[in-house]
Amino acid sequence: MTKEEAKALKKASKQKIKVDFERTDAWTRFRLRFLTFTFLKKAVWYIFRLVLLLGISYVILYPFVAKIFGSFMSPKDLVDVEVKLIPKYPTLDIYKYIIEENRYWEAFTNTFILSFACAVIETFICSVVGYGFAKFKFKGNTAMFMCVMLSMIIPHKTLTLSYTMLFKDFNIWGIHFSSSPVNLINTYWPFVILCFGGLFFKNGLYIFMMRQFYKGVPDELEEAAYIDGSGVFKTFIRIILPLSVPMMITVFVFSFSWQWTDTFYSGLFFTNQGNYLMPDMIQKIPPSLVDTNFVAQGLYNSCITNTNGLLVILPLVIIYCFLQRYIIQGIERSGIVG
C-alpha cells in the first residue's frame, strides 16, 4: 500500500467515525465526549489550577484590599463590631488631613524632582556603559564587568561611613574647589555625582540589563553605519538608542521606583528637615486625627499609616499602568528571565 492510499484510508475512517458520531443519540454523544478518562483528567487539572490561582490571588490581593477599605474608615466604623472590611460610614477625612497636614504635595514635588533626575541620568549612563561592555572588546573587559556584577551584592550599609566622609569633605584626588573642603551633605549633588559615576542604587543591575540587551543587537547594523561614515557616538545616538527604547523605559521605571521609596541614601545625604520626601511622611499622624479619648486610636493610627503608604505608591501604580507594555518587553529582551 502506498502512502497516498494509506492517507486516503485514514481520512475515510475519520469521516466514517464522524458520521457515526453524528448519527448517535444525544446521551451517547454526551457520554463519548464528557464521560471519558481523558476529559476527567483535564477537568481535574483545570479545577486544581483555578483553585490554586484563586488562593494565591487572595493571599496577595487581600492586604491591599483591606488597606484600601481601611483608608475610608471613620472612627465609628472602628468601634462597630458589625464592620469587618467594608466601612458602614465611609469618609475621606484621612486623605484630606494627610494631604493638608502631612504636606503631601511638598513631599511629592521634592521626591519627583529627585527621582526623575536620578532616573534620567542613570538610564543614559547605564546605556552607555552597557553598550561599551557589549560591543567593544578591550583588555580587562571581563574583569571590569565582574566588578560591576560584584557591586550588586555589596551591602549598602557598608558604604555609609565612606559616603559620609566623601561628601562631607568633598574633593577630587585631593584637589579642593575652594580654600576649604566642600560639604555636599543636604544637597542634591551626592545623588547627581553617584548617578553620573554609575555607582548609585542598583546601577550594577541596570548595566547588566543594558549589556544583555545590546548583545542581542546585530553587529551588521553598526557595520553598515560605519561604512556610511558614522562614528561610534553618532551610531549609538541615531541607531542603537532608538532600538533600545523599551529597555531604557524599563531601566527608567526601575530607577524611578527605587529612588521614590528610598530611605537609605535619602537618610544618609539629607540630615536636616529641609528636604521633605515621600518616605518621611509614612509614619506621620496628622494632629487633627489624634484623639486621646478615642479607645481605638491605635487601630485608627494603623489605618492612617496604611493610607500614607497608599498615597506614596499611587504614582508608581499609575506609571506602571501606562508603561506596562514597555516594561514587559524590556524584561523579555534583557535575558534575565527564563
Secondary structure, 3 states (H helix, E strand, C coil): CCHHHHHHHHHHHHHHHHHHHHHCCHHHHHHHHHCCHHHHHHHHHHHHHHHHHHHHHHHHHHHHHHHHHHCCCCHHHHHCCCCCCCCCCCCCHHHHHHHHHCCHHHHHHHHHHHHHHHHHHHHHHHHHHHHHHHHCCCCCHHHHHHHHHHCCCCCHHHHHHHHHHHHHCECECCECCCCCCECCCCCCHHHHHHHHCCCCCCHHHHHHHHHHHHHCCCHHHHHHHHHCCCCHHHHHHHHHHHHCHHHHHHHHHHHHHHHHCCCHHHHHHCCCCCCCCHHHHCCCCCHHHCCCCCCCHHHHHHHHHHHHHHHHHHHHHHHHHHHHHHHHHHHHHHCCCC
